[in-house]
């Protein structure tokens, strides 16, 4: 059963790990990935202060996205577990994000 649920701050480390796997899938250099891990990983604070949603199949996390709320609303995160890339789950999250905005 596929569901989209709100993330909680306690999900931050699971989502950050997924984020690294997803970004690594695209073959970026180790230098790029080191910087990525240093400056871009999702945090408990981000989840606490911004709408963040997880796409699940039962209890397995397929992907997530987060909307940054500041002067303008913007999509800050959208990552899919590599085994699910290319199967329409990103599109599902994108449509959900559009509805939320």
Legacy VTK file of the C-alpha trace (Angstrom):
# vtk DataFile Version 3.0
C-alpha trace
ASCII
DATASET POLYDATA
POINTS 101 float
0.000 0.000 0.000
1.527 3.307 -1.150
1.006 6.284 1.187
2.374 9.786 1.595
2.762 10.837 5.218
4.183 13.826 7.047
7.760 13.389 8.228
8.710 13.994 11.823
12.049 15.302 13.096
12.983 11.776 14.231
12.984 10.740 10.534
15.872 13.096 9.700
18.713 10.563 9.849
16.804 7.981 7.759
15.960 10.624 5.172
19.532 11.969 5.104
20.817 8.442 4.400
18.283 8.032 1.602
19.332 11.419 0.252
22.982 10.318 0.035
22.085 7.060 -1.729
19.837 8.894 -4.166
22.384 11.589 -5.014
25.179 9.011 -5.320
23.097 7.100 -7.872
23.842 9.804 -10.442
27.601 9.168 -10.356
28.845 12.396 -8.815
32.500 12.639 -7.790
33.608 11.925 -4.235
34.507 15.629 -3.846
30.994 16.648 -4.847
29.445 14.079 -2.502
31.627 15.250 0.399
30.393 18.824 -0.087
26.840 17.596 -0.568
26.948 15.753 2.769
28.453 18.782 4.468
25.938 21.409 3.371
22.759 19.869 2.021
21.517 17.042 4.228
18.050 17.361 5.672
17.912 18.126 9.390
15.473 17.714 12.264
15.146 21.504 12.329
14.167 21.637 8.644
11.481 18.981 9.147
10.175 20.729 12.250
9.812 24.066 10.437
8.889 23.071 6.877
6.374 20.715 5.256
8.196 17.439 4.598
6.530 14.293 3.271
7.584 10.664 2.968
6.361 8.256 0.292
6.045 4.743 1.728
5.137 1.279 0.570
3.861 -0.204 3.829
6.801 0.632 6.125
9.495 0.912 3.410
10.490 4.465 2.519
10.516 5.038 -1.246
11.334 8.753 -1.225
10.601 12.129 0.280
10.358 15.821 -0.404
10.516 19.013 1.623
9.152 22.462 0.890
11.166 25.409 2.175
8.962 28.099 3.661
10.601 31.519 3.632
9.761 34.673 1.676
8.879 32.384 -1.213
7.827 28.749 -1.174
10.293 26.434 -2.927
10.986 22.748 -3.313
14.137 22.122 -1.281
14.359 18.319 -1.333
13.022 15.561 -3.572
14.836 12.251 -3.401
13.946 8.692 -4.361
15.565 5.470 -3.161
17.722 4.318 -6.145
15.885 0.994 -6.669
12.679 2.993 -7.227
14.096 5.611 -9.639
12.401 5.577 -13.036
9.191 3.951 -11.793
6.964 7.027 -11.441
7.419 7.666 -7.714
9.167 10.997 -8.235
6.218 12.120 -10.345
3.875 11.012 -7.560
5.805 13.114 -5.027
5.978 16.043 -7.451
2.181 16.029 -7.908
1.715 15.872 -4.141
4.089 18.819 -3.703
2.175 20.863 -6.296
-1.071 20.170 -4.463
0.534 21.231 -1.166
1.845 24.486 -2.629
LINES 1 102
101 0 1 2 3 4 5 6 7 8 9 10 11 12 13 14 15 16 17 18 19 20 21 22 23 24 25 26 27 28 29 30 31 32 33 34 35 36 37 38 39 40 41 42 43 44 45 46 47 48 49 50 51 52 53 54 55 56 57 58 59 60 61 62 63 64 65 66 67 68 69 70 71 72 73 74 75 76 77 78 79 80 81 82 83 84 85 86 87 88 89 90 91 92 93 94 95 96 97 98 99 100
